[in-house]
């Protein structure tokens, strides 16, 4: 549907004798809804991710955007070197890290039970 038929439908749907103030009010209300439901939560999530990435340190367990899991071996500027195990190391850009678990973070309760069953 092109813009002209959409405008025609919008004009027909408007109440008779609606003032320009009504139209401006509706646009402001629509913007407020978009701001509180879409824009603000996304900005909050981005700020939390930025602070999490800035706090990464050697020894933290991380998950990259590509799904690689490993421990941080070295932090330098905007890059981190991740030890994937058995001597394999990769270098990643800090902003690609999706999750960071501190080495002092407690393990989940179900992980302890799984290890006990394997033993």
C-alpha positions in Angstrom: 0.0 0.0 0.0 1.4 3.4 -1.0 1.5 6.4 1.2 -1.4 8.3 -0.6 -4.1 5.7 0.1 -2.9 5.4 3.7 -3.3 9.2 4.1 -6.7 9.0 2.6 -7.8 6.3 5.1 -6.3 8.3 8.0 -8.2 11.5 6.9 -11.5 9.6 6.6 -10.9 8.0 10.0 -10.4 11.3 11.7 -13.4 12.7 13.6 -15.3 15.5 12.0 -14.0 18.9 13.1 -10.9 17.6 14.7 -8.5 20.3 15.6 -4.8 20.2 14.8 -4.1 20.1 18.5 -5.8 16.6 18.5 -3.5 15.4 15.8 -0.4 16.7 17.6 -1.6 15.2 20.8 -2.0 11.8 19.2 1.6 12.0 17.7 3.0 12.9 21.1 1.1 10.0 22.8 2.4 7.6 20.1 6.0 8.8 20.5 5.7 8.4 24.3 4.4 4.9 23.9 7.3 4.0 21.6 9.8 5.7 23.9 8.7 3.8 27.1 8.1 0.4 25.4 10.9 0.3 22.9 13.6 2.9 23.1 14.2 3.2 26.8 14.5 -0.5 27.6 17.0 -0.9 24.7 19.1 1.9 26.0 19.1 0.4 29.5 20.2 -3.0 28.1 23.0 -1.4 26.1 24.2 0.5 29.1 24.2 -2.6 31.2 26.1 -4.5 28.5 28.7 -1.7 28.2 29.4 -1.7 31.9 29.6 -5.5 32.0 32.1 -5.5 29.2 34.2 -2.7 30.7 34.4 -4.8 34.0 35.8 -7.9 32.3 39.1 -9.1 33.9 41.5 -12.0 33.6 40.1 -15.3 34.8 36.4 -14.5 34.1 34.4 -17.1 32.2 32.9 -15.6 29.1 30.6 -16.5 26.2 31.1 -14.8 22.9 28.5 -13.8 20.3 29.5 -16.9 18.3 28.9 -19.2 21.2 32.5 -19.9 22.2 32.9 -20.4 26.0 36.2 -19.9 27.7 38.3 -18.0 30.3 39.8 -14.6 29.8 43.6 -14.9 29.6 44.5 -11.4 28.8 42.7 -8.0 28.5 44.2 -5.3 26.4 42.3 -2.2 25.2 39.2 -3.2 23.2 40.4 -6.9 22.8 40.4 -9.9 25.1 42.3 -13.1 24.6 40.1 -16.1 25.5 41.5 -19.5 26.5 39.1 -22.1 25.1 41.0 -25.1 26.7 43.8 -27.4 25.8 46.1 -24.4 24.9 43.7 -23.0 22.3 43.4 -19.2 22.5 41.4 -16.8 20.4 41.3 -13.0 20.4 37.9 -11.3 20.4 36.7 -7.8 20.6 35.2 -6.9 24.0 31.8 -5.8 22.5 31.2 -9.3 21.1 31.1 -10.8 24.5 27.5 -11.8 25.4 27.8 -13.1 28.9 30.5 -12.7 31.6 30.6 -14.8 34.7 33.0 -13.7 37.3 35.4 -16.4 38.7 34.0 -15.7 42.2 30.4 -16.2 41.0 28.7 -19.1 42.7 27.8 -22.2 40.6 24.2 -23.1 40.0 22.7 -25.7 42.3 21.8 -28.1 39.5 25.5 -28.2 38.3 26.6 -29.7 41.6 23.9 -32.4 41.4 25.0 -33.3 37.8 28.6 -33.7 38.9 27.6 -35.9 41.8 25.6 -38.2 39.5 28.6 -38.6 37.1 31.0 -39.6 39.9 
